[in-house]
Amino acid sequence: MDSPAILYEDAHLVLCYKPAGYLSEDDGSLRCMPRWLREHYHSLGKPDYIATVHRLDRVTGGVMAFSRRQAITGKLTAAVTQNRIAKEYLAVLRGHPEQPEATLTDLLFRDAAHNKSYVVKRMRKGVREAKLSYRTIAATETLTMVQINLYTGRTHQIRVQFSSRGLPLLGDIRYGSKDPCCDAALWAYRLAFRHPVTGKTVDVSLPPPRQYPWDLFPIVSME
């Protein structure tokens, strides 16, 4: 398994590469991002406060942001909650969407006991609205790579919204697409936001590795 890496940092926050298989939150294990970051800064003799302000599924790799100061944590968390942080993803779908681009809005219910989410038809306790937009980047005979803008951050949101439309993410066995060569093909491609202290734009992107299934598609512009 490859290791995490820092992509942007200052005294207030850090954006880094989270490999698939690492946890977003600290559970005391060796393969969790907060622990890796704390140990990194401790080894440099720097303050090692780290707080998770948003989450990625364990199976998802890509760009992730963390707070380095307690005074900043609430500001970053609020920016995530209020959709002031642009979050872009890439995904490989099994099948082809009816439309090359669209906005998907659903009601999601999370079954915490089984760690699974479902699209439901009416609002009730435990149900929250989920919204994303996508556009097709490339396709093969059986697969489609899409670029996704995520507007809400519900548990397994991207995975379940596409799966509910008969387009599960390649390798996502939890939502109906087993593949012996990969887990759920989802990549956190880009984060962009206004810095909570300096006001300057922070914009960091990281393409997926040129390995299966991403190498099935030509390298194309994400602009």
DRENNUKOL-872817 format. One record per atom (N, C-alpha, C): residue number from 1; atom name; x, y negated, z negated. Coordinates in steps of 0.05 Angstrom, whole numbers, plus 32768, in hexadecimal, padded with zeros to 4 digits. Atoms other than C-alpha are relative to their C-alpha. Layout:
BEGIN
   seq   atom     c1     c2     c3
   NUM     CA      X      Y      Z
...
REM end
This chain:
BEGIN
   seq   atom     c1     c2     c3
     1      N   8011   8018   8000
     1     CA   8000   8000   8000
     1      C   8012   7FE7   8000
     2      N   7FF0   8019   8000
     2     CA   801A   7FBB   8011
     2      C   7FFA   7FEF   7FE8
     3      N   8002   8010   8018
     3     CA   8023   7F86   7FDC
     3      C   7FF3   7FE5   8005
     4      N   800B   801B   7FFE
     4     CA   8000   7F44   7FCE
     4      C   8016   7FEC   8008
     5      N   7FED   8015   7FF9
     5     CA   8021   7F04   7FE7
     5      C   7FF2   7FE5   7FFD
     6      N   800B   801B   8003
     6     CA   8018   7EBA   7FD9
     6      C   8001   7FF1   801B
     7      N   8002   800E   7FE7
     7     CA   8000   7E91   8014
     7      C   8001   7FE1   7FFC
     8      N   8000   801D   8006
     8     CA   7FF7   7E4C   7FF3
     8      C   7FFF   7FFE   7FE1
     9      N   8001   8003   801D
     9     CA   8004   7E34   7FAC
     9      C   8008   7FE3   7FF9
    10      N   7FF7   8019   800D
    10     CA   8009   7DF5   7F82
    10      C   7FFC   8004   7FE2
    11      N   8002   7FFD   801D
    11     CA   8005   7DE7   7F38
    11      C   7FE3   8006   7FF7
    12      N   801C   7FFD   8008
    12     CA   7FB8   7DED   7F39
    12      C   7FF3   801A   8009
    13      N   800D   7FE9   7FF4
    13     CA   7FA7   7E28   7F65
    13      C   8013   800F   8012
    14      N   7FF0   7FF0   7FEE
    14     CA   7FC2   7E60   7F90
    14      C   7FEE   8010   8012
    15      N   800D   7FEF   7FED
    15     CA   7FAA   7E82   7FCF
    15      C   8013   8016   8008
    16      N   7FED   7FEA   7FFA
    16     CA   7FC6   7EC7   7FDD
    16      C   7FF2   8015   8010
    17      N   8009   7FE8   7FF1
    17     CA   7FC0   7F06   8005
    17      C   7FF9   8016   7FEC
    18      N   8009   7FE9   8010
    18     CA   7F97   7F3B   7FE1
    18      C   7FFF   8019   8012
    19      N   8002   7FE8   7FF0
    19     CA   7FA5   7F80   7FFF
    19      C   7FE6   800F   7FFA
    20      N   8016   7FEE   8005
    20     CA   7F6B   7FB0   8007
    20      C   800A   8015   7FEB
    21      N   7FF9   7FEE   8016
    21     CA   7F6B   7FDD   7FC9
    21      C   8006   7FF2   7FE6
    22      N   7FFB   800F   8018
    22     CA   7F7B   7FA5   7F98
    22      C   7FE5   7FF4   7FF7
    23      N   8018   800C   800C
    23     CA   7F45   7F8B   7F68
    23      C   8003   7FE2   7FFF
    24      N   8000   801D   8002
    24     CA   7F31   7F42   7F67
    24      C   8002   7FF6   7FE4
    25      N   8000   8007   801C
    25     CA   7F28   7F41   7F1C
    25      C   8012   8012   7FF0
    26      N   7FEC   7FF2   8011
    26     CA   7F54   7F58   7EE3
    26      C   7FF1   8016   7FF0
    27      N   800B   7FEA   800F
    27     CA   7F42   7F9D   7EC9
    27      C   8017   800F   7FF1
    28      N   7FE9   7FF4   800E
    28     CA   7F87   7FAC   7EAB
    28      C   8010   8013   8011
    29      N   7FF1   7FED   7FEF
    29     CA   7F9D   7FD7   7EE6
    29      C   8017   7FF1   800E
    30      N   7FEA   800C   7FF3
    30     CA   7FDC   7FCC   7F0D
    30      C   7FF8   7FF3   801A
    31      N   8008   800B   7FE6
    31     CA   7FB7   7FBE   7F4E
    31      C   7FE9   7FED   7FFE
    32      N   8014   8015   8002
    32     CA   7F90   7F80   7F3C
    32      C   800F   7FE6   8004
    33      N   7FF3   8018   7FF8
    33     CA   7F9F   7F3B   7F56
    33      C   8008   7FEE   7FE9
    34      N   7FF8   8011   8016
    34     CA   7F9D   7F13   7F15
    34      C   801A   800A   7FF2
    35      N   7FE8   7FF5   800D
    35     CA   7FD1   7F41   7EF5
    35      C   8018   7FFC   8011
    36      N   7FE9   8004   7FEE
    36     CA   7FFE   7F3E   7F32
    36      C   8009   7FE3   8000
    37      N   7FF9   801C   8000
    37     CA   7FFB   7EF2   7F33
    37      C   800D   7FF7   7FE5
    38      N   7FF5   8007   801A
    38     CA   8007   7EEB   7EE8
    38      C   801D   800A   7FFD
    39      N   7FE5   7FF6   8002
    39     CA   8044   7F18   7EEC
    39      C   8013   7FF2   8012
    40      N   7FEF   8010   7FED
    40     CA   805E   7EF2   7F28
    40      C   8009   7FE6   7FF4
    41      N   7FF9   801B   800B
    41     CA   805B   7EAE   7F06
    41      C   8010   8003   7FE6
    42      N   7FF0   7FFC   8018
    42     CA   8074   7ECA   7EC4
    42      C   801D   8006   8006
    43      N   7FE5   7FFA   7FF9
    43     CA   80B1   7EE5   7EE7
    43      C   8010   7FE7   8009
    44      N   7FF3   8019   7FF8
    44     CA   80BF   7E9F   7F01
    44      C   8002   7FEB   7FE9
    45      N   8000   8012   8017
    45     CA   80B7   7E80   7EBC
    45      C   7FEC   7FEA   8002
    46      N   8015   8015   7FFC
    46     CA   8078   7E5A   7ED1
    46      C   7FE7   8008   7FF1
    47      N   8019   7FF9   800D
    47     CA   8034   7E56   7EAF
    47      C   7FF2   8016   800F
    48      N   800B   7FE9   7FF3
    48     CA   8010   7E97   7EBD
    48      C   7FE2   8002   7FFC
    49      N   801D   8000   8001
    49     CA   7FC7   7E83   7EB3
    49      C   7FF5   8005   801D
    50      N   800D   7FFA   7FE6
    50     CA   7F9E   7EA2   7EEC
    50      C   7FE2   8007   7FFA
    51      N   801D   7FFA   8003
    51     CA   7F52   7EA3   7EF4
    51      C   7FF5   8006   801C
    52      N   800E   7FF9   7FE7
    52     CA   7F28   7EC4   7F2A
    52      C   7FE8   7FED   8003
    53      N   8016   8013   7FFB
    53     CA   7EF8   7E92   7F4A
    53      C   7FEC   800A   8015
    54      N   8012   7FF2   7FED
    54     CA   7EDA   7EBF   7F80
    54      C   800A   801C   8003
    55      N   7FF9   7FE3   8000
    55     CA   7EDB   7F09   7F90
    55      C   8001   800B   801D
    56      N   8000   7FEF   7FE8
    56     CA   7EED   7F38   7FC8
    56      C   7FFC   801D   7FF7
    57      N   8003   7FE4   8007
    57     CA   7ED8   7F81   7FC8
    57      C   801C   800D   8000
    58      N   7FE6   7FF1   8001
    58     CA   7F10   7FB2   7FB8
    58      C   800A   8008   801C
    59      N   7FF8   7FF6   7FE6
    59     CA   7F0F   7FCC   8000
    59      C   8007   7FE9   8013
    60      N   7FFC   8017   7FEF
    60     CA   7F16   7F85   801D
    60      C   801B   7FF4   7FFB
    61      N   7FE7   800E   8002
    61     CA   7F59   7F66   802C
    61      C   7FFE   7FE4   800B
    62      N   8000   801A   7FF4
    62     CA   7F6B   7F1F   803E
    62      C   8005   7FEA   7FEC
    63      N   7FF9   8019   8010
    63     CA   7F6D   7ED8   8021
    63      C   7FED   7FFE   7FE8
    64      N   800F   8004   8019
    64     CA   7F57   7ECC   7FD9
    64      C   800C   7FE9   7FF0
    65      N   7FF7   8017   8010
    65     CA   7F5C   7E8F   7FAB
    65      C   7FFD   8006   7FE2
    66      N   8001   7FFE   801D
    66     CA   7F6B   7E8C   7F61
    66      C   8007   7FE5   7FF3
    67      N   7FF9   8018   800F
    67     CA   7F6F   7E54   7F2E
    67      C   8019   8005   7FEF
    68      N   7FE8   7FFE   8010
    68     CA   7FB1   7E46   7F0B
    68      C   7FFE   7FEE   7FE7
    69      N   8003   8011   8018
    69     CA   7F96   7E15   7ED7
    69      C   7FE3   8002   7FF7
    70      N   801B   7FFD   800B
    70     CA   7F5B   7E1C   7EA9
    70      C   7FEE   7FE8   8007
    71      N   8010   8017   7FF9
    71     CA   7F44   7DD5   7EB9
    71      C   7FF6   8001   801D
    72      N   8007   7FFE   7FE4
    72     CA   7F3F   7DE8   7F02
    72      C   7FEC   8016   8006
    73      N   8010   7FE8   7FFB
    73     CA   7F1A   7E2A   7EFB
    73      C   7FE3   7FF9   8005
    74      N   801C   8007   7FFD
    74     CA   7ED5   7E0C   7EF2
    74      C   7FFB   7FF1   801A
    75      N   8003   800F   7FE7
    75     CA   7EDF   7DDD   7F2D
    75      C   8000   8012   8018
    76      N   7FFF   7FED   7FE9
    76     CA   7EF2   7E15   7F5C
    76      C   7FE8   8013   8000
    77      N   8018   7FEF   8002
    77     CA   7EBA   7E42   7F42
    77      C   7FE8   7FF1   800A
    78      N   8017   8010   7FF7
    78     CA   7E88   7E0A   7F4E
    78      C   8001   7FFC   801F
    79      N   7FFD   8003   7FE3
    79     CA   7EA4   7DFF   7F95
    79      C   7FF7   8019   800E
    80      N   8009   7FE7   7FF4
    80     CA   7E98   7E49   7FA4
    80      C   7FE2   8002   7FFE
    81      N   801D   7FFE   8005
    81     CA   7E52   7E48   7F86
    81      C   7FF0   7FED   8012
    82      N   800E   8015   7FF0
    82     CA   7E3F   7E08   7FAC
    82      C   8007   8001   801E
    83      N   7FF9   7FFC   7FE4
    83     CA   7E5A   7E23   7FEE
    83      C   8012   7FE9   800B
    84      N   7FED   8014   7FF7
    84     CA   7E91   7DEE   7FF2
    84      C   801B   800C   8007
    85      N   7FE8   7FF2   7FF6
    85     CA   7EC5   7E22   8003
    85      C   7FF8   8010   8018
    86      N   8006   7FF1   7FE7
    86     CA   7EC3   7E3B   804B
    86      C   800E   801B   7FFE
    87      N   7FF6   7FE5   8002
    87     CA   7ECB   7E86   804B
    87      C   7FFA   800E   801A
    88      N   8003   7FF2   7FE7
    88     CA   7ED7   7EAA   808D
    88      C   800B   801C   7FFE
    89      N   7FF8   7FE4   8000
    89     CA   7EDC   7EF5   8097
    89      C   8001   800B   801C
    90      N   8002   7FF0   7FE7
    90     CA   7EE9   7F26   80CF
    90      C   7FF6   801B   7FF8
    91      N   800B   7FE5   8006
    91     CA   7EC4   7F68   80D2
    91      C   7FFE   800F   801A
    92      N   8004   7FEE   7FE9
    92     CA   7EC1   7FA4   8101
    92      C   7FE6   800F   7FFA
    93      N   801A   7FF4   8003
    93     CA   7E7A   7FBC   810A
    93      C   7FFE   8019   8011
    94      N   8006   7FE9   7FF0
    94     CA   7E64   8000   8122
    94      C   7FE7   7FFA   8010
    95      N   8017   8008   7FEF
    95     CA   7E37   7FED   815C
    95      C   8003   7FE4   800A
    96      N   7FFF   801B   7FF4
    96     CA   7E26   7FAC   817F
    96      C   7FE8   7FF0   7FF8
    97      N   8017   8010   8008
    97     CA   7DFA   7F74   8164
    97      C   7FF0   7FF9   8019
    98      N   8012   8008   7FEA
    98     CA   7DBE   7F61   818F
    98      C   8008   7FE4   800A
    99      N   7FF8   801B   7FF8
    99     CA   7DD7   7F18   818F
    99      C   801E   7FFD   7FFB
   100      N   7FE3   8003   8003
   100     CA   7E20   7F04   8199
   100      C   8006   7FEE   7FE8
   101      N   7FFD   8010   8018
   101     CA   7E17   7ED1   8160
   101      C   7FE5   7FFA   7FF4
   102      N   801A   8005   800E
   102     CA   7DE1   7EC4   812C
   102      C   8006   7FFA   7FE3
   103      N   8000   8003   801D
   103     CA   7DD2   7EB1   80E4
   103      C   7FEE   8015   7FF4
   104      N   800F   7FEB   800D
   104     CA   7DBB   7EE8   80B6
   104      C   7FF9   7FF7   7FE4
   105      N   800A   8007   801B
   105     CA   7D91   7ED9   8078
   105      C   7FEF   8016   7FF5
   106      N   800E   7FEA   800C
   106     CA   7D79   7F0F   804A
   106      C   7FFC   7FFC   7FE2
   107      N   8002   7FFE   801D
   107     CA   7D62   7F1D   8003
   107      C   800E   801A   7FF8
   108      N   7FF0   7FE9   8008
   108     CA   7D93   7F4B   7FE0
   108      C   7FFA   8007   7FE3
   109      N   8002   7FF6   801C
   109     CA   7D87   7F75   7FA2
   109      C   8019   8011   7FFA
   110      N   7FE9   7FF1   8008
   110     CA   7DC4   7F8F   7F7E
   110      C   7FF9   8015   7FEA
   111      N   8003   7FEB   8013
   111     CA   7DC0   7FD2   7F5B
   111      C   801B   8003   7FF2
   112      N   7FE7   8000   800E
   112     CA   7DF7   7FC8   7F28
   112      C   8008   801C   7FF6
   113      N   7FFA   7FE5   800A
   113     CA   7DF2   800F   7F0D
   113      C   800E   8011   8015
   114      N   7FF4   7FF1   7FEA
   114     CA   7E05   802B   7F51
   114      C   8013   7FF0   8011
   115      N   7FEF   8012   7FF1
   115     CA   7E2E   7FF0   7F69
   115      C   7FFA   7FFF   801D
   116      N   8009   8001   7FE4
   116     CA   7E06   7FE8   7FA8
   116      C   7FEA   7FEB   8003
   117      N   8014   8015   7FFB
   117     CA   7DDB   7FB1   7FC7
   117      C   7FEE   8009   8017
   118      N   8015   7FF9   7FEC
   118     CA   7D9C   7FB6   7FF1
   118      C   7FF2   7FE7   800A
   119      N   8011   8014   7FF5
   119     CA   7D75   7F89   801F
   119      C   7FE3   8006   7FF8
   120      N   801C   7FFC   8008
   120     CA   7D2E   7F80   8003
   120      C   7FEF   7FEA   800D
   121      N   8013   8012   7FF1
   121     CA   7CF0   7F5C   801D
   121      C   7FF5   7FE9   7FEF
   122      N   800D   8015   8011
   122     CA   7CDA   7F32   7FE1
   122      C   8012   7FF9   7FE9
   123      N   7FF1   800A   8017
   123     CA   7CF8   7F09   7FA9
   123      C   7FF5   800C   7FE6
   124      N   8007   7FF6   801B
   124     CA   7CF8   7F29   7F64
   124      C   8019   7FFF   7FEF
   125      N   7FE9   8001   8012
   125     CA   7D26   7F30   7F29
   125      C   8017   800F   800B
   126      N   7FE8   7FF4   7FF5
   126     CA   7D6C   7F3F   7F3F
   126      C   8005   7FFD   801D
   127      N   7FFE   8004   7FE3
   127     CA   7D61   7F29   7F87
   127      C   800B   7FE4   8005
   128      N   7FF5   801A   7FFA
   128     CA   7D8A   7EF0   7FA5
   128      C   8002   7FFE   801F
   129      N   7FFE   8005   7FE3
   129     CA   7D8C   7ED0   7FEA
   129      C   801D   8003   8009
   130      N   7FE5   7FFD   7FF4
   130     CA   7DC8   7EE2   8016
   130      C   7FFF   7FF5   801D
   131      N   7FFF   800C   7FE5
   131     CA   7DDD   7EBB   8054
   131      C   801C   8000   800B
   132      N   7FE7   8001   7FF2
   132     CA   7E14   7EC1   8087
   132      C   7FFA   7FFB   801E
   133      N   8002   8002   7FE3
   133     CA   7E21   7EB1   80D0
   133      C   8017   8010   800C
   134      N   7FEB   7FF1   7FF3
   134     CA   7E4A   7ED9   8102
   134      C   8001   7FF9   801D
   135      N   7FFE   8001   7FE3
   135     CA   7E64   7ED7   8148
   135      C   8012   8017   8009
   136      N   7FF0   7FEA   7FF6
   136     CA   7E80   7F0F   8173
   136      C   801A   7FF6   800B
   137      N   7FE5   8007   7FF7
   137     CA   7ECB   7F0B   817F
   137      C   8009   8013   8017
   138      N   7FF8   7FEC   7FED
   138     CA   7ED7   7F4C   81A6
   138      C   7FF0   8019   7FFB
   139      N   800F   7FE7   8002
   139     CA   7EB9   7F90   81B3
   139      C   800D   8016   8010
   140      N   7FFA   7FE8   7FF1
   140     CA   7EC7   7FD7   81C9
   140      C   7FE6   800D   8008
   141      N   8019   7FF2   7FF9
   141     CA   7E95   800A   81E2
   141      C   7FEE   8005   7FE8
   142      N   8010   7FF9   8017
   142     CA   7E7F   801A   819C
   142      C   8002   7FEE   7FE8
   143      N   7FFA   8011   8017
   143     CA   7E9A   7FE4   816E
   143      C   7FFF   7FE2   8008
   144      N   8000   801D   7FFC
   144     CA   7E94   7F98   8165
   144      C   8010   7FF3   7FEA
   145      N   7FF3   8011   8014
   145     CA   7EC3   7F68   8142
   145      C   7FF3   7FE5   7FFF
   146      N   800E   8019   8003
   146     CA   7EA0   7F2C   8126
   146      C   800F   7FEE   7FEC
   147      N   7FF7   8014   8013
   147     CA   7EB5   7EEC   8103
   147      C   7FE8   7FF6   7FF0
   148      N   8016   8006   8012
   148     CA   7E8A   7EDB   80C7
   148      C   8005   7FE8   7FEF
   149      N   8000   8015   8014
   149     CA   7E7C   7E9C   80A0
   149      C   7FED   8007   7FEA
   150      N   8010   7FF7   8017
   150     CA   7E64   7EAE   805B
   150      C   7FF6   7FE8   7FF0
   151      N   800C   8017   800E
   151     CA   7E34   7E7C   803A
   151      C   7FF8   8007   7FE3
   152      N   8005   7FF8   801B
   152     CA   7E23   7EA4   7FFC
   152      C   8012   8018   7FFA
   153      N   7FEC   7FEC   8007
   153     CA   7E4E   7ED5   7FD5
   153      C   7FF4   8017   7FF0
   154      N   800E   7FEA   800F
   154     CA   7E21   7F10   7FC2
   154      C   8011   8019   8002
   155      N   7FF1   7FE7   8001
   155     CA   7E3D   7F54   7FB0
   155      C   7FFB   8010   801A
   156      N   8001   7FF0   7FE8
   156     CA   7E4D   7F7C   7FF0
   156      C   7FEF   7FF2   8016
   157      N   8014   800E   7FEE
   157     CA   7E26   7F46   8017
   157      C   8005   8006   801D
   158      N   7FFB   7FFB   7FE3
   158     CA   7E48   7F4D   805B
   158      C   7FFA   801C   8007
   159      N   8003   7FE3   7FFA
   159     CA   7E48   7F98   8057
   159      C   7FE3   8008   8002
   160      N   801C   7FF7   8000
   160     CA   7DFF   7FA0   8046
   160      C   7FEF   7FF1   8014
   161      N   8010   800E   7FED
   161     CA   7DE4   7F69   8073
   161      C   8003   800C   801C
   162      N   7FFD   7FF4   7FE6
   162     CA   7E02   7F89   80B1
   162      C   7FF6   801D   8000
   163      N   8009   7FE4   8001
   163     CA   7DF4   7FD0   809A
   163      C   7FE1   8002   8002
   164      N   801D   8000   7FFF
   164     CA   7DAA   7FBF   8091
   164      C   7FF5   7FFC   801C
   165      N   8008   8005   7FE4
   165     CA   7DA8   7FAD   80DB
   165      C   800C   8016   8012
   166      N   7FF5   7FEA   7FF0
   166     CA   7DC7   7FEF   80F1
   166      C   801C   7FFC   800A
   167      N   7FE5   8007   7FF7
   167     CA   7E0D   7FD1   80F7
   167      C   8013   8002   7FE8
   168      N   7FEE   7FFE   8017
   168     CA   7E36   7FEC   80BC
   168      C   801C   7FFA   8008
   169      N   7FE3   8005   7FFB
   169     CA   7E7E   7FD7   80B5
   169      C   800E   801B   8004
   170      N   7FF1   7FE7   7FFA
   170     CA   7EAC   800C   80D2
   170      C   800E   8009   7FE6
   171      N   7FF2   7FF4   8017
   171     CA   7EC4   803A   809A
   171      C   7FF2   7FFB   7FE5
   172      N   800E   8007   8019
   172     CA   7E92   8020   8066
   172      C   7FED   8016   7FF8
   173      N   800F   7FE8   8006
   173     CA   7E7B   8063   804B
   173      C   7FE8   7FF9   7FED
   174      N   8015   8007   8013
   174     CA   7E51   8041   8014
   174      C   7FE7   7FF6   800F
   175      N   8017   800B   7FF2
   175     CA   7E25   8020   8049
   175      C   7FFD   800D   801C
   176      N   8008   7FF0   7FE9
   176     CA   7E23   8056   807F
   176      C   8013   8002   8017
   177      N   7FED   7FFE   7FE9
   177     CA   7E63   8057   80A9
   177      C   801A   800C   7FF7
   178      N   7FE7   7FF2   8007
   178     CA   7E97   808B   8098
   178      C   8014   8000   8016
   179      N   7FEA   7FFE   7FED
   179     CA   7EDA   8088   80BB
   179      C   8018   800A   7FF2
   180      N   7FE9   7FF4   800F
   180     CA   7F15   80B4   80A8
   180      C   8019   7FEF   8000
   181      N   7FE7   800F   7FFD
   181     CA   7F47   807F   80BC
   181      C   7FFF   7FE4   7FF3
   182      N   8001   801A   800D
   182     CA   7F2F   8041   8097
   182      C   7FE8   7FFE   7FEC
   183      N   8017   8007   8011
   183     CA   7F03   8025   805F
   183      C   7FF1   7FEA   800E
   184      N   8010   8015   7FF4
   184     CA   7ED1   7FEE   806B
   184      C   8011   7FEA   800E
   185      N   7FF0   8012   7FF0
   185     CA   7EEE   7FC3   80A3
   185      C   7FF7   7FE3   7FFC
   186      N   8007   801B   8006
   186     CA   7EE7   7F7F   8083
   186      C   801A   7FF1   7FF7
   187      N   7FE7   800F   8005
   187     CA   7F1D   7F49   807F
   187      C   7FF9   7FE3   7FF9
   188      N   8004   801C   8008
   188     CA   7F1C   7F06   8059
   188      C   8014   7FEF   800F
   189      N   7FEE   800D   7FED
   189     CA   7F39   7EDC   8091
   189      C   8009   7FE4   7FF8
   190      N   7FF9   801C   8004
   190     CA   7F37   7E94   8079
   190      C   7FF1   7FF4   7FE8
   191      N   800C   8011   8015
   191     CA   7F29   7E66   803E
   191      C   8008   7FE3   8006
   192      N   7FFA   801D   7FFC
   192     CA   7F23   7E1A   8046
   192      C   7FEE   7FF0   7FED
   193      N   800F   8010   8013
   193     CA   7F0F   7DE6   8013
   193      C   800F   7FE7   7FF9
   194      N   7FF3   8018   8009
   194     CA   7F1E   7DA2   7FF6
   194      C   800C   8005   7FE4
   195      N   7FF2   7FFB   8019
   195     CA   7F51   7DA6   7FBF
   195      C   7FF3   7FF1   7FE9
   196      N   800F   800D   8015
   196     CA   7F2F   7D97   7F7C
   196      C   800F   7FEA   7FF1
   197      N   7FF0   8015   800D
   197     CA   7F68   7D6A   7F64
   197      C   800A   7FEC   8014
   198      N   7FF4   8012   7FED
   198     CA   7F8A   7D4C   7FA1
   198      C   7FEC   7FF6   8015
   199      N   8014   8008   7FEC
   199     CA   7F4D   7D49   7FCE
   199      C   8009   8008   801D
   200      N   7FF7   7FF8   7FE6
   200     CA   7F77   7D63   8008
   200      C   7FF4   801B   8009
   201      N   800B   7FE7   7FF6
   201     CA   7F5F   7D9C   8035
   201      C   8015   8016   7FFC
   202      N   7FF0   7FE7   8002
   202     CA   7F7A   7DE1   8024
   202      C   7FF3   8013   8014
   203      N   800B   7FEF   7FEB
   203     CA   7F71   7E0F   8060
   203      C   8014   8016   8006
   204      N   7FED   7FE9   7FFD
   204     CA   7F91   7E54   8061
   204      C   7FF2   8017   800E
   205      N   800B   7FE8   7FF2
   205     CA   7F85   7E8D   8091
   205      C   8015   8015   8003
   206      N   7FEE   7FEA   7FFD
   206     CA   7FA4   7ED1   809A
   206      C   7FF2   8015   8011
   207      N   800C   7FEB   7FEF
   207     CA   7F96   7F01   80D4
   207      C   8003   801B   7FF4
   208      N   7FFE   7FE5   800A
   208     CA   7F8A   7F4A   80C6
   208      C   8019   800E   800C
   209      N   7FE8   7FF2   7FF5
   209     CA   7FC4   7F7B   80D0
   209      C   7FFA   800D   801A
   210      N   8004   7FF3   7FE6
   210     CA   7FCE   7F98   8115
   210      C   8001   801F   7FFC
   211      N   8003   7FE4   8004
   211     CA   7FB8   7FDD   80FF
   211      C   7FE3   8007   8002
   212      N   801B   7FF7   7FFD
   212     CA   7F79   8007   8105
   212      C   7FEE   7FF5   7FE9
   213      N   800C   8002   7FE6
   213     CA   7F43   7FF0   810F
   213      C   8005   7FE5   800F
   214      N   7FFD   801B   7FF4
   214     CA   7F5A   7FA8   811D
   214      C   800F   8002   801A
   215      N   7FF0   7FFE   7FE8
   215     CA   7F8B   7FBF   8152
   215      C   7FF0   800B   8018
   216      N   8011   7FF8   7FEA
   216     CA   7F51   7FD9   817C
   216      C   7FF7   7FE8   8011
   217      N   8009   8018   7FF2
   217     CA   7F43   7F91   8190
   217      C   8018   7FEF   8007
   218      N   7FEB   8012   7FF9
   218     CA   7F6F   7F60   81B5
   218      C   8003   7FE9   7FEC
   219      N   7FFC   8017   8011
   219     CA   7F8D   7F26   818E
   219      C   7FF3   7FE8   800E
   220      N   8010   8016   7FF4
   220     CA   7F5C   7EED   819C
   220      C   8000   7FE8   7FED
   221      N   8001   8019   800F
   221     CA   7F55   7EA5   8185
   221      C   7FE7   8000   7FEE
   222      N   8016   8002   8013
   222     CA   7F2A   7E9A   8147
   222      C   7FF4   7FE4   8000
   223      N   8009   801B   8000
   223     CA   7F1E   7E51   8158
   223      C   7FE2   7FFF   8008
REM end
